[in-house]
Amino acid sequence: MAKQNLTELSDSDLLELLDETKDELLNLRFQIVTGQLDNNQRIGVVRRDVARIKTELRMREINAAEAQAQGAE
């Protein structure tokens, strides 16, 4: 994943990026099992990317719930 600001992406773009990143992680895992992966550090980078995307999605979910709760008061 290129260094990009996740806060600037829409929810649908984030979900698409999450799917792509998970697919990349799956491919990397297959490569490591078959002995084709040269750069083992790439797995850690991709795992952190997945975590960053999930964190951003969860923060948006929490903010939306708080805004809805304040609007109901």
Secondary structure, 3 states (H helix, E strand, C coil): CCCCCHHHCCHHHHHHHHHHHHHHHHHHHHHHHHCCCCCCHHHHHHHHHHHHHHHHHHHHHHHHHHHHHHHHC
